Amino acid sequence: MNVRMYLAAAVAALACCPMTGAQAQDLTGSTVKLAAYCCTMPTEEDRATALLTAVVGPGVEFPEGSLVSRIPGLDPVPVTIDVGASTIDIDYASGGVTAPGGFNGFVFSFTGAPAIAGVSVDPSSTYTPVVSFEGNSIFVNEAGLTLTADSRALINVTPVPEPEIYAMMLGGLGLVSALASRRRHK
């Protein structure tokens, strides 16, 4: 009888809880700021392009030609950048050699997005930039790489799971534990 009461209480508690926060969190709907940097580190002094802003959603956030150099004589290689729910797709339209140095690449900064837990280069990529993250910013370093017209990097972005997901998981484990305990004591 006690197990039925516990089960009924657990079902009632789950039915009363709002489930919107427990859905998978992703970058959709967040604001992303993008700039390219050359050639030592991603600081304001080394920012090579204007700062661009877009909302992550369907379609390409930064079409080819969006990044325009603010440094005379330094032209970005034509690139299309699409930010998806959990990926950043960097697709070059023509080739070139990126300048060597400590950092030559992109910084993506997100607001209104879940916290970032990790980034990695997808195995389907045709070149391998160095990727890292700090807070809600992602750094894609392409220093010294040779790019071709088919160079494409797909960056996987892993968000930190929302606390509601952990609460639901712990509730489920508690229920399973109670049922197992009941069976042991029979």
C-alpha positions in Angstrom: 0.0 0.0 0.0 2.8 2.4 0.8 4.5 1.9 -2.6 1.2 2.8 -4.3 1.0 5.9 -2.3 4.6 6.8 -3.1 4.0 6.1 -6.8 0.8 8.2 -6.8 2.7 11.1 -5.1 5.6 10.9 -7.6 3.2 11.0 -10.6 1.3 13.9 -9.1 4.5 15.8 -8.4 5.7 15.3 -11.9 2.3 16.3 -13.4 2.4 19.6 -11.4 5.9 20.6 -12.3 6.4 22.8 -15.3 8.3 20.9 -17.9 9.5 23.7 -20.1 12.9 24.0 -18.4 13.5 20.3 -18.8 13.5 20.4 -22.6 16.8 20.2 -24.4 18.6 23.5 -24.3 20.4 24.8 -27.3 21.6 28.0 -29.0 18.4 28.7 -30.9 17.0 32.1 -30.2 20.2 33.3 -28.5 22.2 36.4 -29.7 25.6 35.7 -31.2 28.3 38.3 -31.7 31.1 37.5 -34.1 34.4 39.1 -35.0 37.6 37.9 -36.6 41.0 38.6 -35.0 44.6 38.6 -36.2 47.4 37.9 -35.4 48.5 37.5 -31.7 45.4 37.2 -29.5 41.6 37.9 -29.5 41.8 41.4 -28.0 40.4 44.7 -29.2 43.8 45.7 -30.6 43.8 42.6 -32.8 40.2 42.7 -33.9 40.4 42.6 -37.7 36.7 43.0 -38.6 33.7 44.9 -37.4 31.7 43.2 -34.7 28.6 41.5 -36.2 25.5 40.4 -34.3 22.8 37.9 -35.3 20.0 35.9 -33.6 20.5 32.1 -33.9 17.7 30.6 -36.0 16.9 29.1 -39.4 19.1 30.3 -42.2 22.7 31.5 -42.3 23.6 34.0 -39.6 26.7 35.3 -41.4 26.6 34.9 -45.2 29.7 35.3 -47.3 30.8 38.9 -47.4 29.6 39.7 -43.9 33.1 39.9 -42.5 34.8 43.1 -43.8 38.4 43.9 -42.7 39.0 47.1 -40.8 42.8 46.7 -41.4 44.1 48.0 -44.7 45.7 45.2 -46.8 44.2 42.4 -44.7 41.3 40.8 -46.4 39.3 37.9 -44.8 39.0 34.7 -46.9 35.4 34.5 -48.1 33.4 32.4 -45.6 29.8 31.6 -44.7 29.1 30.9 -41.1 25.9 29.2 -39.9 25.2 28.9 -36.2 22.8 26.0 -35.5 21.1 24.7 -32.4 24.3 22.9 -31.3 26.9 23.6 -34.0 28.9 26.3 -35.8 29.4 25.6 -39.5 32.3 27.5 -41.0 32.4 27.0 -44.8 35.0 28.7 -47.0 34.1 29.7 -50.6 37.7 30.1 -51.8 41.2 29.2 -50.5 44.0 31.0 -48.9 46.6 30.8 -46.2 45.7 32.3 -42.9 48.3 34.5 -41.2 50.5 32.7 -38.6 50.6 33.9 -35.0 49.2 33.2 -31.6 45.5 33.7 -32.7 44.0 34.2 -36.1 40.4 33.3 -36.3 36.9 33.9 -34.9 35.4 34.6 -31.5 31.7 33.8 -31.1 30.1 35.3 -27.9 26.6 34.2 -27.0 23.9 35.9 -24.8 20.6 34.3 -23.9 22.1 30.9 -24.5 22.7 28.0 -22.0 26.1 27.9 -20.4 28.7 26.1 -22.6 30.2 22.9 -21.2 32.4 22.0 -24.2 33.3 22.5 -27.8 34.9 20.1 -30.3 35.7 19.8 -34.0 33.3 17.3 -35.7 35.0 14.4 -37.5 33.2 15.4 -40.7 35.3 18.6 -40.9 37.7 19.0 -43.8 40.2 21.0 -41.7 41.0 21.2 -38.0 41.1 24.6 -36.3 42.0 24.8 -32.6 38.8 25.3 -30.7 38.3 26.4 -27.1 35.7 28.2 -24.9 35.6 30.5 -21.9 32.3 31.4 -20.3 29.8 31.8 -23.2 32.5 32.6 -25.8 33.9 30.2 -28.3 37.3 30.7 -29.9 38.2 29.2 -33.3 41.9 29.6 -34.0 43.0 29.0 -37.7 46.5 30.5 -37.4 48.8 29.3 -40.2 46.2 26.9 -41.8 45.9 26.5 -45.5 42.3 26.7 -46.6 40.7 25.5 -49.9 37.4 26.2 -51.6 36.0 23.1 -49.9 37.4 23.8 -46.4 34.7 23.3 -43.8 34.8 23.1 -40.1 31.8 21.9 -38.1 32.2 22.9 -34.4 30.0 20.9 -31.9 28.8 23.0 -28.9 27.8 21.1 -25.8 25.6 23.1 -23.3 25.5 22.5 -19.5 22.4 20.5 -18.7 19.7 22.5 -17.0 19.1 21.8 -13.2 15.5 20.6 -14.0 16.9 17.7 -16.0 19.0 16.6 -12.9 15.9 17.0 -10.7 13.8 14.7 -12.9 16.6 12.2 -13.2 17.1 12.1 -9.4 13.3 11.8 -8.9 13.3 8.8 -11.3 16.2 7.2 -9.6 14.5 7.7 -6.2 11.4 6.0 -7.5 13.3 3.0 -8.9 15.3 2.8 -5.6 12.0 2.7 -3.6 10.6 0.0 -5.8 13.8 -2.1 -5.5 13.9 -1.6 -1.7 10.3 -2.8 -1.5 11.1 -6.0 -3.5 14.1 -6.7 -1.2 12.1 -6.5 2.0 9.3 -8.8 0.8 
